[in-house]
Amino acid sequence: MSLVRVRQHVNPLSQKYQSPVSPPDWERVYADCTRPLHLDIGCGRGQFLLTLAQQQPTWNYLGLEIRQPLVVQANERREEFGLTNLHYLFCNVSTSLRSILASLPQGSLQRVTIQFPDPWFKRRHQKRRMVQPELVQALSTYLVEDGVVFLQSDIEAVAKAMHDRFSEHPSFTSQHSNWLETNPLSVATEREQWVLEKGEPVYRSIFIRK
């Protein structure tokens, strides 16, 4: 499999990304749809989920990504490993997340990760950021009670903005008063590894759905 150059940033508000995707038949995607589901929003090349899916075969994993070539490559790698508990889906979460969540087996969504999303530093571009009130509301509807949301970024302002969005919603409760010092998951993303190797901080938080 050859890697192709893919734009690092994609504007989710551009016209080409406004058509919602049709969710697949999950019974065809996963060998067992009754397993708990971990959703990674903005999964990039998918290495994080690829590793987790091998480590924890009793879970299903779904990665959502707006850059279609990365999704194609990620699914090719999944096929190479013969994994039946992992899938990657090309979509714009701002237009497709709710329909995707509604199509999942009821009660399956138990864990969500949003890691190192595009920061969109300029104030006029911050409406392009992934974590908006609509995303938080959708997760509050479909995440199971006591389900977990794990957030992290190497940009403190972005991490704080995500933290504030979830803090403002009555369905979510923060599990700590300060940033988490370590990642509670067994796998680090490629971005996280790169940041830590540079000796720079990562800002992490966990929320539980009440």
N, C-alpha and C positions, 0 to 999 in steps of 0.2 A: 504494500500500500504506500503510495507516495503522498507526502504532505504538500498542500498548496497554500500559498499566501492568502490570508483572509484578513479583511479589515478588522482592526481591533475594536473600533467603536461603530455601532450602527444606530442610527436615529430611529427609535421605535415609533415616532410620530409621523414618519414619512409615509406617503400614500401606499407604497408598495408593501408595507407591513400591516395594513389595516384590515385585511380579510381574515376572519377567524378560521382556524384550522378545524377539520372534522376529526374528532377523537377516534382512535382505532378501536377495534374489537379487542378488549383487554384479555378475553379468554384465549385469543389467538396469540397475543403478545407474551403472556406469562404462562408458565407451566402450571402454576397454581395461583389463582387470583385471590384466594382466601388469606394469603400471607400478608403481614403488615407491610405498608408501603412507605418508603423514604423518598421524598420529592426534593430534588436539587434544582432550584430555579436559577438559570444562568449558568449552566454546567460547563460551558466552554468545550474543551476537547474531550471531556468526560473521564479523564483518568481517575479522578477521585472516586466516582461511582464504580468504575471498572474494578478498582481494588476492593472497595467495600463489598461489592456483589460476590466476589470470590471469598472474602473473609467471613461473610455472614449469609450463607445460602438460604437461611430460613426467612429472609426478608426479600421483598421485591423493591426494585429501584427504578426511578423514572427521572431522567434529566431533561429539562426544557432549555432550549437555546435558540436565539434569534438568528444566528449565523448558520445558514443551511449547510454550507460545505463542512463545517465542523460536525454537524449532526450526522451527515453521511459517513464521514470518517469514523466517528465514534461507533455507529452501528456496524460498520465493517469490522472493527476491532472486537466488538461483542460477539459477532459471528465467528471470528477466528478463535475465540476462547470457548465457544459453545455454551454461552451462558443463557439460561432461560428465565432468569429472574431480573433481567436488566433491559431497559429500552430507553432510547433517546428520541425526542420529538422536536421537530422544528416548529417554532411558533413565536409569536409576540405575546408575552404574558398579559400585556395591557388589553389585548382584544380577545384572547383565547383562554385565559386561566380558568375563569368560572365554568365555561362549558367543559373543559377538560376535567376539572374536579367533579362536576356533576355526573360525568360519565363513569367515574371510577366505582368499583364495588363499594357499597355503603359501609362505612366504618373502617375502611382499609387505610386511609391516610393517617399515619401516626407520627411522622417526623418530617420536618421541612428544614432545609438549609438554604441560606442566601449568603454567598461568600464572594467578597471582593467585586461587587457590581461596579459597572462603569460609574465614575464619580460625577461627571458632568459638572465641572467646577463653576462655570459661569452662571450667574444667577438666572439669566434668561433661559438657560438650558436645563435648569433643575427640574422642570416638569417632565423631562425625559427620564429621570431616575426611576429605577425599577420599583422601589418600595413606595407606593402611593396608597392613599386611604382605601381605594377600591381593592387593591391586592390584599391588604390586611383584612378587610371585610370578607372577602372570598375565603381566605384561610380560616377565619373565625367560623364560617358556616360549615366547612367540610372537614376540618381537622377534628379528630376525636377528642373527647374530654381527656385532659391530662396529656394531650399530644404536645410535642416539643417543637419549638422554632429556634434554630441556632443561626445567629447572625455574626458576620465578621468582615472587617475591612482594615486595610492599612492606612486609611485616611480617617482621622478621628472625626472630622465634621460629617463625613458620610455615615460612619458608624453611629454617631449621635443622632443623625436624622432618622436612620432606620429604627434605632432604639426608641426615639420619641414617638414615631408612628405607632408602634406596638403598645407603648405605654399609655397612649391616649385612648386605646380601644378597651372597652370594659371587659372583653372576653379574655384578655391576655394579662398575665402577671409576670413581672420580671423576677428572676430567681436569685438576684444578687444586687448589691448596692453600688459596686464598682465594676470596672471591666474585668473579665476573666483573664487570669494570667496564662492559662494553658488551654489547649483545645481538648474538650472532653471526648471527642471522637478518636478512633484509632488510626485515622488516615488524615494527612494534611493535603490540601490542594497544592498544585504546582506553584501557584502564586504565593501561597503561605510559606512554602519551603524557601522560595526565592527571597521573600522579605526577611525571614528569620536568618537566613545565611548572611544577609547584609547587616544583621544586628539591629534591625529596626523593629518598632513595636507593632503588634496586631491588636486591634480593639474588638473584643468579643462580648456577646451577650446571649443569654438564653431566656426564652419566654415559654410559659406553660399555658395552654388553653384551659380556662376554668370550666 
